Amino acid sequence: MSAGVLLWILGWNVAAFCLMGVDKWKAKHGRWRLPEKVLFLSALAGGSVGALLGLWFQSVFVGLCTQILSICIFLVIYGRMIEVYCASRSAACNPQAVRGHFGNPALASR
């Protein structure tokens, strides 16, 4: 292969990768996205590997963010469960803490 063909393919791969990134950025910020024909034509012109890498990085990023978010939600919910458990254990071990139904004098004699 000649140097010109390699430069052509390398250039279109970089361009297709950048176009995928620009399209994703525009989608996240609510702007007009690139037409699909621009993305497909950049892939057909020699940037198919760059386009595939752009789509792959996008899917990896979304999957990673989803996993991190689910771990954070799990930690918050589990922490709240531990907090409720500890509060119920301290109230059960100390009956004076719940005497009078949390300070309501009308229910204290029951």
PyMOL commands that set and color helices and strands:
alter all, ss='L'
color gray80, all
select helices_A, chain A and resi 3-28+36-93+95-98+100-103+105-107
alter helices_A, ss='H'
color red, helices_A
deselect
rebuild
show_as cartoon
